[in-house]
Every structure is written in C-alpha cells, then in structure tokens.
Amino acid sequence: MASLKTALHQLCSEFGRITRLDILTAMHEGTKQAICFLRMERPEQEQQLMKTLGVGRFGGEVVFVLNLNVPVTTEDPGPSSQWADSNLYD
C-alpha cells in the first residue's frame, strides 16, 4: 500500500500537496480495487485535479477508483474491503 500512496503523491504533486489520503481496498467483479479519497491544500487545486484526471467528489473529498493488478484467488475467505492506514494528517 505504501507504493500506491507514493504513486498518488507523485501523480497529484503537479496540482499541490495532498493533506489527507484514505484508501479503501475492495473486490469488484474479481478485480482488486483501491478507492482513493483525498484532500488537497486548496479547493482550486482539487478542482484542477478533478478536471485534469476526470474524477469527482464524494462527501467533500476527491474520489477515484484504481484497479490493482493483484491476482485474486478463490481461497481467500477474508473481507471484500478494508480501510488502509493513513498517516497523512498534517
């Protein structure tokens, strides 16, 4: 998950600094996905990010879904989603 957070920070760096990032992992139609909720320092940075990346807002946060290239096995009895820890509360 750390490499995903690093990649998101790099992707969003041209728009400003991410001040909050929460990632929920989920299974959808056999594909592991990361649902990313983030906040930037200023609303205009969020607007530019949403326009450029074609993503939206949910509950006041910018949100988008990424498909993760992780093989899925049918033997995994675990939950279909879980919150990832985030230490980005500046």
N, C-alpha and C positions, 0 to 999 in steps of 0.2 A: 504494500500500500504506500510505502514511503516513496517509491519511484513514481507512482501515479501523482502524489502530491507535488513532487519536484517538477514533473512534466506540466502540471496545471499552473504552477507558479511561473514557469518559463513561458507557457502559452499566453498567459494573461499579463505578463510583465510589460508588454507594449502599451497596455491600457492604464497601468498604475499598479499599486500594491494591493494584494489580497489581504483583507483584515480578518476575514473569517472564512473557514472552509470546512464543510462537513460532507462526508462521503458515506452513502448507504449502498452496500452491495446487495444485489438481488439476482434471482434467476428469472428469465423470461423466455419462454419457448426454447428451453435448452441452452440458452446463451447466458453466461455470467455478465452482468452489467454493473456499472458504477453510476449511481445517481448523485450528481455533484451539486451542492448548494453553496454559493459563495457570495461574499460581500466585498466590494472594493472600498477604497477610502472616500470616494466622492460619487454621488449619483450620476454625474455626467460621464464618469469612467465606466460605470455599469451600463449606461445607455449605449456608449460606443462599442463596448464588448458585445452586447446583445445584438446590435445592428450588424457588426462585422461577422460574428460567428453564427448568426441566425438562431439564437437561443432566446428563451423567455424568462419570465419571472413567476415565482410561486411563493406565496406567503411573505412577500417583501424581499426575497432573495433571488438572485440569478440562479437558474437551474438548467442543467442539461444532463443527458444520459450518454454514457460511453459504453460500447461493447468491449468487453475484455476478452482477449484471446487466450482463455484458460480452458483446457479440456474439462468437460463435465462428465463425471461418472455416475452411473445409476446406483452405486453402492453408498453414496453419500447420504446418510439419514439426517443431516443437520438442517437447521432452519434455512428457509429460502432467502432471508435477508438479515442483515445485521448492521449496526452502526459502527463505523470505523472511528477510532480515537482521533481527535484533532487537538493539537497544541498551539493553535494559531490565534489565540485571543490576546491581541496586543492592546 
